[in-house]
Amino acid sequence: MKLWQKLLSVYLVISVIPVLILTVFTCSSSIRLMRSQVATRLSTAAAAVGTQVEENLHLIDNVCQPVIYDDSFLLLLQKASSSLSSEQFVRKQLQEIKQQLDPSFHYTTKITLFLANGKVLSADNAVSTDSFEAINADFPKQQYRSFLCDQSQTIIHYRLIDPYRPDTTVGFLSVAEKNEFFFGNQMIQNSDEYIFIVQNQAGKNLYLDSHLKQNFGQVVLNKFKQSTRNTVRIHNKSYLFKPLYIECTDWYLYLLIPQDTLYKGFSPILIGAITIGIICLIAVAFFSVLSSLKISKRINNIASEMVLIGEGQLDLQTDIDPSKDEIGQLSLLFNRMMERINSLIIEQYKNEIRRKEEQLHILQNQINPHFLYNCMDTINWRSIMNNDAQTSAFATNLADFYRTCLNKGNTKIRLHDEFRNVRAYVYLQMDMHNNSFDYEEDIDPVLEEYQGINLMLQPLVENALEHGLEPLPNGQRGKIKITAKLIQTAQEPLVQIDVFNSGVPIDEETAKAVIEGNKGYGFSNVNTRIQLFFGEQYGITIHPDPNGTVCTIIIPAKEWDAE
């Protein structure tokens, strides 16, 4: 069968599916969708409330803990009952806590301090019905914080411990917040369908807020735990609920919504499904033939072109399909693919030529330097025989410089050899400049067995001499220092190499021009080579230093592979 015949057969089979099956599927899908939407809404609301509770508790902890762990404050509490100045200082501390918390809780925060000697201090001189003994009796052992909750407010108690007697409680700091601000459930206050319940581990209701016009009383916790489909029956009525365990308070939070709300408006969906099914039966029969022929024709055009390409006509391109659907995109991508294939063939041919030229160049670099090295060795030995140590050192450094500089034609180099190269270059420059500057190294020995790229330090040192030290006034001695260290980041270990010179500090405009290659300092070439070899996230930065200028190289820390 041809493609258009297969498409036509599929369309016809689909068009004769019984309307009843379509209707049942549509209705069941609608119910599942409504359940999913309600569950998502409950989940979002529950998560938001849970997050709000954790954030509020974290905020209260951040404000209160610096005070309750302050030894000087804890020691001062013992004087608060007998010293008016101490009591005033403690009240001031309580008022500062309230001032920090009030903006987040609509200025309803209540701060109270219950001392072991029975004295009660409040940030706003409010009278409290609680006492130290009552709080201490209900406070969990070996804990520094406890929670109380009722229909109106949530109270957080902090245990205050004598800094010199860890087993002695000197008081409790109480922070009371209104529930509507502590739970942050304002986002669902406009709903008239939900029930908001907070229970402790024992199943006792700590807080219950319902916009449904009925009294729920105590909801048994086991009803939630025994549910397998997140549904529960309360007073002979089913509810869909979303549980959330708030670990920081050891509470369970439940958001409930009546399940019968899922079926509101179900009849219009049923009638609409039947009507649409009948219309589809008629429409599919007409459009199936038209669409199958049109799709088949467009695909056949591309298929015929691909057959010709398979026969070797690589310069062939199909006519662009004006449509923007998948077949039109296929036609466009087909032409782009052929352009890319032809481009790659030409590029591969050019790369092969360049590769042969580079191989020849490498062979020349491996052969030609031998004559230079032999000459340097001859100069060195003659200098030694003539007791000319300065010329001998100069020849040795020059030989080392060119040996590491040429690097047998390789781009990759062991950092040990790169440091050796720049060291030889510096010594040559010191000899030619009559030792008019100082040189210092601080290189982590472990880095010498890592890899870098050839000649990435010499251009930086050369420019440090030419543009940093040489402009210094006569008689002023300059300094060059190379620092290399291994640094650890969250993503990967890196090698950082700093080239410092004590000359004229570079300004930001010149530094930017140097990196961008607008000034002929050679930095742009080194930066480009680093990014081509290691990646665009690495490279060189230049910035002024209080004592001069620093050029920093950042490359990945890759160990040297001798092979």
N, C-alpha and C positions, 0 to 999 in steps of 0.2 A: 504494500500500500504506500502511496505517496504521502508526503507530509500533510497536504491539505485534506486528504481523505481520512488520515488518522485524527486530525483536529476536528473534522466534521463529525466523526463517530463519537469522539469524546463529548462534544457539545450536545449531541442528540441524546446520549445516555444520561448526561446530567439533567437535561431538560425534562426527562420523563420520571425523575425522582418524585415519589408521591408528595403531595403538598402536606400531608399529615406529618411525614417525617421531618420535612423542612420546618413546619410549625413547632413540633416538639423540640427540635434542636434549637430553634430560635428562642423559645421560651426558657428552656433549661439554661441556655447560654446567658440569657438576660438575668436569670436568677443568680447564676454564678457570678456574673459581672457585678450585680448589685451587692452580693455578699462580699465580693472582693473590694468593692469601693467602700463599703461600710467598714470592713476590717482594716482597710488602709487608713481610713479616716480615724478610726479608733487607735490604730497603732501609732499614727503620727501624733495624735493628741496625747496618748499615754507617754510616748517617748519625749515629747516636748515638756510634759509635766515632770517626768523623771529627771530630765536634763536640768530643768529649772530648779528642782529641789537640790540636786548635786551642786549646781552653780551657787545657789543661795547659801548652802551649807559651807561650801568652799570659801565664799566671801566672808561669812561669819567667822570661820576658823582663822582666816588670814588676819582679820581685825582683832580677834580675841586672844589668839595664841601668843603674840608678842607680849601681851600684858600678863597672862596667867603663867608664863614661863620666865617672867622677869623676877629674879631673886630679890632685888631691892623692893619691888612692889609687894611681894609675898611677905617679906620681913616687916614692911610698913603696916600690913594689915593687923599685926599683933598690937601695934600702938594706936590703931584707929579708934579703939574703944575708950582709950584714956587721954588721947591727945587730940585737941580740936584741930590743930594744923594738919596732923596726919589724916584725920577724917576728911578735912576739906580737900586735901591732895587726892585721896581715894575717890571722892565724889567727882573731882575734876577728871580723873582717869575714866570713870564711868561715863561722864558726859561726852568725853572725846570719842569713846566707842560708839555711843549713840549717834553722835554727829556724823561719823563715818558710815554707819549703817542706814540712817534715816532716809537719805535720798533714794536708796534702792528699794525701800519698803514703805514709801509714801508717808514717811514721818510718823509711823505708828509703832516703832520699836520701843520695847520696854526693857531696861537694863537694871538688874537688881543683884546685890551682893549679900549673901547670907553668911555671916561669920560664925565660927564655932562657939564664940562666947554669947551667942544669941542676938547680937546686934544685926540689924538689917539696914543696908544703905541702898538708896535708889538714885538713879541719874536725874530723875525729875521729882524726887520726894514723894513718890506714890506709896500708898500703904499696901503691903502684901499680906495675904492670908497664909502663905507658906512659912516654913521655919527650917532652920538648919537640920534639926532632928528628923523632920518629916522627909526632907530630901535625902538625907543620909540613909534612912531606913530603906528607901526604895531604890537607892543608887546601886547599879550592878558592881560587884566586887572586881577589883583589878582593872577597872576602866576609868578613863579620865573624862568621858562625855556620855550623857544619856539624853533621851528624848521623851517628851510628854506631848500628847496631842488630844484636843477635844474639838467640839464643833466650832469654836471661835478662834482658837489660837494654837500655835505650836511653840513649845518651850524647849530650849536647849540648855542643859546644865553642864557646866565645866567644873571638874574637881580641882581645887586649889591645894597644893601639897607644900608642907613646910620644907624649904630647901635643905635644912640641916637634919630633918627627921622624915625620910621618905615615906614612912608608914603613918604619918600624921596628917590628917586633913584639916586645914585651917579655915576652909570655907567653900562656898559654891558660887560661881558666877552664872547668873540666869539671864538668858536672852529670849524674850518672848516676841513672836511675830504673828500677825494675823494670817489666817490660813489662805485667804484669797491672794495674798501677796507671796506667802512662802511657797505654796504649790504652783502659783502662776497659772491657774486654770482659767484666766480671763478669756482666752481664745475660744472657749466653748461655752461661755456664759450666755451667748445669744441662742443656744440650742434649747429646745423644749423637749428633747427626746432622750437625753442621756442621764445616766446615774454615775456619780463619781464617788468611789468608796476607797478608804484607806484602812487597812487592818494590820494588826501586829501578828507575830508568829502564832499566838494562841487563838487567833481568829476573832479577836475582839475589834469591833468597829472603833477606830480612832477618829474618823472624820467621814461624814456622809453628806453629799450634796446632790440633790435630785430636783430636776425641773418638772418631773412628772407629778401630777397632782394626786399622790397617794403616799401613805406612810409605809416604809419598808422595815423599820425596826432593825433588829439584829439579823444580818445575813451570815449564815454559817459558812466558815471558810472551806469546809470539806466539799461543799457544793461546787466550788471552783476547782479544787484539786482533783475531784473525781470526774470532771468533764473531759471528754475526748474530742469534742468538736467545737470547743470554745463557746458552748451554749449552756445556759443554766435556767432552771425554772424557779421563779420566785412568786409565791401567791398564785400558783396555777397559770403563770404567764411566762413564755420563753423569752430569753434575752440573749443577744450575742455580746460577748465580752472579750476584752483584750487585757491579759494580765501583765503586770510589770513588777519585778522585784527590785526594790531600791536598796542596794547592798549597803550603802553608807549609813542608812537608818534602820536596816533590818525590817522594813515594812513591805507589805504587798499593796500595790495600787491596781485597782480594777476600774475600767471604763465599760459601762454597759449601755446597750441600746435595744429597745423592743424589737423582736424579730419580725413582728407583723408589719413593721414599716417597710420591709423588703417587698411586700406584695401590693403596696399601694400603686395604683396605676397599671396593674398587670393586664387588665382587660383591654385597654387600648393597644398594648403590645401584641396581644393575641390576634386581635382583629387586623392590625397592620401587617402581621406576619402572613396571614392567609391571603390578604389582598396582594401583597407584594409577590407571594408565591405564584398566584395565578398570572399576574402580569409578566413574571419571569418566564413562565411556560410559553407564553406567546412570543415574547421578545427574543428569547434564546433561539427559537426555531428560525426566526428571520435573520438574525445577525450571525448565526453560526456559519452559514454558508459564505456570507460576505467576508467575515473576518478571517476565516480559514484560508480562503483563496488569496486574500491580500497579504497575509503573513507569509504564506508559502512562497508567493512570488518574490517578495523582498529577500527572503533567505536564499532562494535559488540563485538570485543575482550574485550574492557573495560567494556561494558555493562554486558557481561556474568560474569565477575569477580565481579561486583557490586551486582549482584543477589546473588552470593554465600555469599558475606559479609553480605547482608541483612538477610541471613539465620543463621548468627551467627559465621561464620568463620573469626574472626577478625585478625588472623595471616596470612591471605592470601595476597599475592602480585602478581600483574600482571607482565608479561614480559615487560621490558622497550622497548618502541618503539624507534628504532634508529633515526627516523626522528626528525628534529629540528623545525617542524612547530607546530601549536596549538595542534594537536592531540598528537604529541610526547611529548609536554610539559604537556598535560593532563595526559598522562601515567606516566610521572615522578612525577608530583605533587600528583597523586593518591597514589603512593607508599610512598611518603613522608608523606602524610596525615595519612596513616595507621600506619606508624612508630610513628608519633606524637600522634595518638590516644592511641596506646599501651603504649607509654611512659607516657602520662598523666594519664592513668589508674593506672600505677605503682606509679607515683609520688603522685597521690591523695591518694593512700593507705598509702604511707609513711607519707604524711602530716597529715593524720588522726591520725596515731600513735603518731607523734610528738605533735599534738595538745592535745591529751589526756595526754601525759607526761607533757606538759607545764601547763595544767590545774591543774594537781596534784602538780606541783612545786609551782604554784601560791597559792594554798590552804595551802601548807606548809609554804610559806612566810607570809601568813596572820595569821597563827596559832602560829608559833614559836616565832615571835617577841614579843608577849604579855608578855611572861615570862621575856624577856630582859627589856621591858618598866617598868614592875612592880618592877624589881630589881633596875632600875635607880630611880624610884620614891621613893623607900625605902631609898636608899642612900641619895637622895636629902632631904627628911624630917629629917633623922637623922642628916645631916649636919646642917640643919636649927636649929634643937633643940640644937646642940652643938655650935651654933654661928660660924660655919665654912662656911663663904660665898664663899670662893674660891672653896671648894669641891662641894658645892651646885651648883654653876655656871657650874662647870666642868660636873657634872652629868646631869644637864639640857641640856647643849649643846650636850652632847653625845647622850641623848635620842632624841633630835631634829634631830641630824644628821642621826641616824639610822631610825627614823620614816620617814623622807623625802627621805632617801636613798632607803629604801625598797619600798616605794610608793605603797604599797598593790600589788606589782607584776606588776604594769603598766609601760609601756615604756613612754607614754605621761605624761607630768607633767605641772602644772601651773608654770609660771616663778616666781611667788611669792614664791612657795615652793622650787624651785631650788635655788633662791637667799638665802632663809632661810637655805637650806642645806649647801651651801658653806660658809655662814656666821658662822654657828655652827662649821664647820670643821676648819675655820681659828682661831676661838676663842680657840678651843681645842689645835691647834698647838701653838698659842701664849702662852697658859698656860704651855705646855710642853717645850717651848723654852725660858721660863722665860721672856716673853715679849721683846725678842731681836729684833723684827721688828715691823714696823707700818703697819696698815691696813686702807684703805680708800675706800669708795664707792661713785659713782656718777651714780645713776640709775634713769632713768625717771620713775616716779611712774606709768604712764599709761601702761608700759610694764609688770607690775606684773600680769595683767589680760590677757596676751598672753600666748601661749603654747610653750613648748620646749620638749626636751627629758630628761629623768632622768639621773643624773650623767654625765652631759656634761661639768660642770665647775670644779668639785672637782679634776679630774685628772690633769687639767691645773694648778690649784693652788698647788697641791701636787708637780708637777714637778718644778713650780716656786720656791718653798721652797728648794727642794732637789738639783736642778741643777743651780738655780740662786742665792739664798741667802746664803745657807750653805757654798759654796766655798769662800764667802767673808772673808777677814782677820778679826781676832778677834778684837772686839771693833768697827767695822764698822757696823752701823745700816742700815738694809735693809728696803724695803717698797714694799707692794703689794697693787695694786689699781685695782678695778673692775669698768669699765665704761660700761653702757648700754644705748643705744639710738635708737630711731625710725628714719629711713632714708627713704626718698622717691626717687624712681627711675622711669624712664619712663615706665618700665614694671609693677612694683608692689612695695608695701611698704616692707621694710626689717627690721629685728632686728639685730643690730650690738652690740656684746659684746666683749670688750677688757679686757684681763687680763695682767696687766703690773707688772713686777718686776724690781727692781733697781739693780739686781745682775749683774753677769758677762754676757755681751751681747753675744748672740748666733751668730755663724758665718753662712754664707749662706749654706755651705756644710752640716753642722750638721742639720740646719733647714730642708733642703731637705730630708735628711736621716730620720729625725723624722716623717715627713708627710708620707713618703713612707713606714714606718714601719720597716726600717732597724736598728733602734735603739729602745731599749725597754723603751720608754718614755710614752707609752699608748696613744699618740696622734692619731696614726693610727686607733686605735679601736674606739675612739670617732668620728673621721672624717668619718669612714665607717658607723657608726650607724646614723650619721646625714644625710649622702647621701642616705642610705637605707630608712630612714623615710621620708625625705623631697624631695630628688632629687639630682642628681649628680652635679647640678649647685651651691649647697650650701656646706658648710664645714668650715675647719679651715685653716688659714694661719699664719705663724710665720715669724717675721722679727725683726732684731735688731733695737733698739731705741738709740738715743744719750745718754740716761740715763739708758739703760738696754735692756730688751727684751719685746716684745708685742705679745701675741697670740690673734688672732681675730676670732670670730665665726660669721658667716653670716647664718641666717635662715629666712624663710618667716615670715611675720608678720601675724599670725593667732590668732584671739581672742579665749580665753579659752571657751570651751563648757562644762558646768558642767555635762551634761548628758553623 
